[in-house]
Amino acid sequence: MQDLTKCSTSDDTEKLCDELERYDLCLNWSEELRKKKPSFALATIKSFKKHMLFSFILFLFEECVLRNVQPLMLAKVIDFFAHPSNDQYLWACLNAAGVVGASFVYILCHHPACYGSVRCAIKIRVAWCTLMYKKALRLHNSAFKKTTIGQILNLMSNDVSRLDEFCIIGSYMIAAPIQTAIGMYICYLYIGYYCLIGLAILLMFIPFNSFNGRIFLKVRTKVANLSDTRIRIISEIIKGMRVIKMYAWEDHFLRLVSEARRKELIQIRNATFLRAMNISISLVSGRIILFAMFIVYVLEGHFLNADKVFVVMTVVNTVRHTMTWLFPNSIALLSELSVSCNRIQTFLELDEIEQQSIAYHNTNVPVKNNEQPAISIKQMVAVWTKEQEQPSLIDLSLSVKKGELVAVIGSVGAGKSTFLMSLMNEIQITSGTITLNGRIAYASQEPWSFNGSLRDNILFGKKFHNQKYQAVIDVCAMRRDLKQLQYGDRTLVGERGVSLSGGQKARLTLARALYNDADIYLLDDPLSAVDAEVANHIFEK
């Protein structure tokens, strides 16, 4: 990682996300959230309009000016060879140089425009992914009823990727009609009103492309939903792989995944068919337009000469490429991107943990006053979701002094874990007050580990202190387990490492909380997965 060059400050992730979320304190996305109908796409445009404008101006200049000036200069050169004149020789040479120079300037403009578009796409992609990542960290527990981890990953990989191609050809949605108007005027100067025949044929393709774009929007929505379903099924299979193997359910789940993939492929095939239709129209339309204009022009008794043919052919081929290929593709990509924006906006509007009107004092510094209670709760009422009619906790009051050990007991579903969640601001507090004094450490009821060594799982980003580390190992009765492992606390655990037993995972989670060196320890059923001897050792130590 040290060999990689650092990105510029303008491409910094935090800065780009801040630019989208609260650009110059205009609160772009935050401001949109306050509206009745917020628009994530509008917030993105407001935040990155300066980055988009540079590439758009270059694309507009090269397509509307350079592409239309070239055939005019070419006509002057052809006219000189048709009617040679010494007086016009210098002017013909200048026009010939202009034809070459226009191509050279086009290259000088086109590549920076593409580079600027790609860089703009990367900036927006980084801002979107960062905003979704920050949202995922603040998601309320009730939000996971409406989304899954697989869907979040799909949003960050699949949906965001629609930006890359759209930022390159999206400018043609505006540049193509302007270029067409200028090009048709040039054709009018050479063949008169007969250019309207070509324009009429060209305009006939636009409603079809619009209709094609609406169908593509529906197909893209179906593909995205089916992809989410497939990823969710695969994620659940991976989580329950042991059970599936033990009961020999491989064939059943294989059919389940195959059916989900089959439905997804049907919609992908439909999208590919629509894209193929766009390509076919793009290849055929130019020839049809030229044939219709020239045949009517000749049948009306007019004479075609070289300059008219070359100018009209050049203009029509240019307009044909932009109007029947880039323009409809930009519409199709806009349809896909609008679906992605709506999906991302739906995710960003999910319920998140709110800053409660509860006093969480000095949670980052140790408690110095022994007389001050560590936990003080007065008539607290808490619910898991806003739609919940019956509160989970009602009129709960409690005061815990520093150094006290408090055990909360009750039957399954009585609200023990809910009580701990309320202390960590993980559920909604509708009334009452909570005051916490000191730093908090939490050991969850469901133990977990990430891909890394045992030591990394215990330290969890903290600095290594050998004396404290060894004390935590002894308290959690992990010394014998470390001796049995080949590499001790350097052994890799998680999905890519060794499999730990339920008791080992529970003690690992407990050790992580103890090493955090907090003032208040919230332990959710820490001894349920260990035997009586180990449970007694942990309780006494």
Buried (B, 14 or more C-beta within 10 A) or exposed (E): EEEEEEEEEEEBBEBBBBBBBBBEEEBBBBBBBEEEEBBBBBBBEBBBEEBBEBBBBBBBBBBBBBBBBBBBBBBBBBBBEEEEEEEBEEEBEEBBEBBEBBEEBBEEBBEEBBEBBBBBBBBBBBBBBBBBEEBBEEBBBBBEEEBBEBBBEBBBEBBBEBBBBBBBBBBBBBBBBBBBEBBBEBBBEBBEEBBBBBBEBBEEBBEEBEEBBEBBBEBBBBBBBBBBBBBBBBBBBEEBEEEBEEEEBEEEBEEBEEEBBEBBEEBBEBBEEBBEBBEEBBEEBBEBBBEBBBEBBEEEEEEEEEBBBBBBBBBBBBBBBBBBBBBBBBBBBBBBBBBBBBBBBBBBBBBBBEEBEBEBEBEEEEBEEEEBBBBBBBEBBBBBBEEBEEBBBBEBEBEBEBEEEEEEEEEEEEBBBBBBBBBEBBBBBBEBBBBBBBBBBBBBBEBEBEEBBBBBBBBEEEEEEEEBBEBBBEBBBBEEBBEEBEEEBEBBBBEEBEEBEEBBBBBBBBBBBBBBEBBBBBBBBBBEBBEEEBBEBBEEE
